[in-house]
C-alpha cells in the first residue's frame, strides 16, 4: 500500500453569501490536483505548501500577494509564514512591501537565516539580498481579488482574507504555510496572526495548521498552537480541536476559519464566517473544492 499523503488549501474565510466564487473554486481544485501529483512523486510537504501558497499569491484571486490592498498610508504590506513539522523549523516575514512572493521570502528566512521572523524594512533588505523578485509598478501589479470592490477596501470593518496550505507527504512529514495582505483599511504597520508562528501557522510531528480570519481575535484566542495542544494534550479529535479554538474566537467577537492535517492523513476544516474558500485531497479522497458548504 502506498504511503499516505494529504493536502488542504484555503483561500480565506472572508467570502460573502451571494457572490460567485466558481473561478476561485476551480483554481483551488486545479492547485490541489497539482499538489497531489507532487506529493505522489515524493516532494516534501514543505516544498509543496510553499508551491501552493506561491501560486495562490500570484493568482490575484485572493487577499494575498497580487490581490492585496494598500493600507491607510497607501502602501501594500504583506505577511507570510511557513513551518516544517518534524524539525519545527520556521520562517516568517511581516509588513514586507512589493515582493512577488512573501511566502518565498519566509521560506528563505527558514532556510538561510538564524531568525524566525524578519519585519518591515529589514524584511525587504533580506529579500533583496536573497535576490527575490520585486514589483516595479505597484499600481499596475495589484488587483482586486474575486468578491472584493473598491468600496470594501475603503471601509474600516476588518474585512479579511488570507491563503494557506497544509500537507502530509509520503515520508510522513507535515508542513504548513500562510500568506496575507491583511485586513482592509488597516493602519500602517499593522500585523495580524498570519506571520506569527504558533498563531497563524503551526506544524509539528503530529499536526499542521493554517488559519484565516480577523487576526487580532486569533492572537487573543491562542491560534494554531492552542489547536495543536487541544489535539495532542487534551485528547480532542482533530475536528473538535479546530472548533475549540474557533469557538473562542467567536466568543471574543471575531470570525474566520482554519485547516489542519494530522500524521494519519486526516483533514479537518472549520469556519464560523459566511464561508471559507477551500480544497482538499488525500490518498483516501478525491479533490474537493467548495466555499459555502458547512463544515460542522
N, C-alpha and C positions, 0 to 999 in steps of 0.2 A: 504494500500500500504506500502511495506517495506520502511524503511528509506534508504536514498541514501548512496552509498559508491562509491569510485573511487580510482584507483591506477595507477600510471605510474612509469616506471623504465627506467633508461638509463645505458648503458654500455660504454659510452664515445662517443665523436664526432671526434674520430681520425681514423675511418676506411678508407681504400683506395679502389678506384674503381678497380675491377678485382679480389679482394680477396674473398674467400668463407667464409661467416660468418654464414652458416646454423647451425653449432653447437651452436654458441652464441645465435642465434635467438630461437633455440629450448630450450636453457637453460632459456632465459628470459621469454618465454611463460610458461614454467613449473613453474617458480617462480611467475609469475603473477597469475596463477591458484591457487597456494598455498596462495598467498596474498589475493585473493578473498575469499577463504574458511575462512581465519582468520577474515577478515572484516565482512563477513556474520555471523560469530559466535560471533561477538561483541567485538573482540580485538580492542584495541585503535590504532589510526593512528600512535602514537609514537612508540608503540611496533612493529607494522607491518613494518614501514620503517626501524627500526633497524634490524629486522629479515631479510628483503630483502637485505639490504646492507651487512650484515654479510655473507650471502650466496654468494653474488657477490664477496666479498673479498676472501673468502675461495676457490672459484672455480678455480682460476688460469687462467681464460679465459680473464681477463680484466687487465688494467693497474691500479691495486689497490690491496692491500693485497698481496696474494700469487703471483700475476702476476706483481709485481713491480720490477723495475730495480735499480741497485746501482747508486749513484751519482758519480761525478768525483773523490771523495775521497775513493770510494769503499764501501760506506755504503748505505743501503736502508733506506731512511727516508720517513715516511708516514704521511699523513694529513687526518683528518676526522672531520665532524661536524654533529650535529643533533639539531633540534629545534621543539618545540611544539607550535602550533599556538595560542590556546586560553589563555595560560599562558605566552607565549613568553619566556619561559624558554629555555635555550640553553646551549650546551656544545661542546667544540672542543679541539682537540689536533693537534699540528703541529711538524714536524720533530721528531716524535717518532720512535724508532727503534725496530724491531724484536718482535712485538706483533702480535698475530694471528688476532685479530680483533680491528683495530684502532677505528672503529665506536662504538664498545662496550665500549672502554675507554672514548670516547667522551660522551656517554650516562651516564657513571659513573660521569663524570665531572658535567653534568646537574643535576644528582640526589643527589650526595654526596659531592659536593664541592661548596664553595661560589664563585668560579671563573667561568668565561665563557670559557676562553682558557688557557690551560697549554701547554708549549712548550719544546722541546728538552729533556735534561736530566731530567728536572723536571717532564715532562710527563711520562717518564719511571719510575721514582720513584713513582709517583702516581699510575701507572698501577700495579707496584709490590705490593704496599701497599694494593691495592684492590684485589689482587690475580689473575690477568689476566694471561692467558696462554702466554708463551713466546716461541720463536723459538730457539731451541738449536743449530741447524746447518743451518745457513742461506744459505750456498752453496747448500745444499740438498733440502731446502724447496722452495725457489723461482724458478719460471719457466717463460719461455717466453709466454706471452698471445697470443691468436689467432691473426694472421696477423702481428706479430712483429718478426723481425730477430735480430741476434746479431749485424749486421751492423747498424740497426736502432738505437740500444742503444748507439753505439759508435759515431754516428754523432751528431753534435750540431745544430739541426734545430728546436728545440722547439716542436718536435713531442709529442703529448699528449694523455692522456686517463684518464678517471675518471668513477666512478659509482655513481648512486644516485637513490633515490626513493622519491616520494611524495604521500600522501594518504589523503583521506577524510573517516572518519569512520561513523558508523551508529549513533553515538552520535553527529554528525555534527561538529566534531573537525578535525583539519588539522595538519599535521606534514611533515617534510622534513629531509632527511639525505643525506650526500655526503661523498665520500671517494676516495683517490687517492694515487698513488705512484709518482705523479708529472711528469713533462716533462722529456724526455730522455736527458742525458748529462747535467743535472742540477748541479750547484755547491753545495757544502755542505752548509746546512743552508737555501737554497732557499725555500721560501714559496709562493705558488700561492693563488688563490682565494678560494679554497675548504674549508679551516678551518676558513675563515673569515665570521662571522655571518653578514648577510646583503649583502654579495658579492657572495660567492659560494652557500650559503644556506640561506633560509628565510622562516618563516611561521608565520602567524598571524591569526586573526579570519576570514579573507576573502580569503586568498590565501597562497599556499605553493609552493616553487620553489627550484629546484636543477640545478646547472649549470655545464657545462663541456666545456673545451677548453683551450686556451692559457691564463693562469690565469692573467698575467700581464695586458692584454688588458681588461679583465673583471673587474679588480680592477679599472682601469682608466675610464671605461665606467659606473661605478656605480653599476654594477652587479644586483643581485636579488632584492635588495631593490628599485632600480630605476624602476624595472618591477612592483613591488607592488604599488609604488606610481603612476605610469602611469595608472595602473588598477583602483586604488581606488580614486585617486585625479584628474587625467586628463581625466577620462572618457573613456579611451581606452578599447576596447574589450580585452578579455584575450589573444587572439592570437596577436592582434596589440601591446599589451604591451610587449610581448616577442620580437617581431620584432623591436620595437623602440630601445630597448637596444642592441639587436644583430646587428642591422644596425650601431649603434655607435661603437661596437667592430670592425666591418668590416672597418669603416671609419678610425679607428685608426691603422689598419693594422693587426688585429688578426682574428681568426676564432673560431668556436665552436658551442655550442648549449645549449638548456635548456628545461626542462619540468616543467609544472605547473598544479595545480588543484585548483579550487575555491570551495567555500562553497556550490555551487549549484551542484557540481559533474561534472562540465565541465572540460575536459582535453585539454591542448594545448601543442604542442611540436614544436620546431623550431631549425634549424641548418643552418649555411652558410658554412660548410665544405663539403667534399665529401659525407658524410653520418653521421648518428648517430644511434648506436645500441639502440633499444628502444622497449618497450612493454607497453601495457595499457589494462585496463579492468574497467568496471563500471557496475552499475545496469542497464544501458541502452545499453551497448555494450559488445560483447564477446571479448575474449582475441585476441589482435592483436600484432604480433611481426614482426619487419622489420628493415632494415638498410638503404637502399638507396632510398626508396620511398620518394619523395619530400613532404615537409610539407606546402609549400606555393604555 
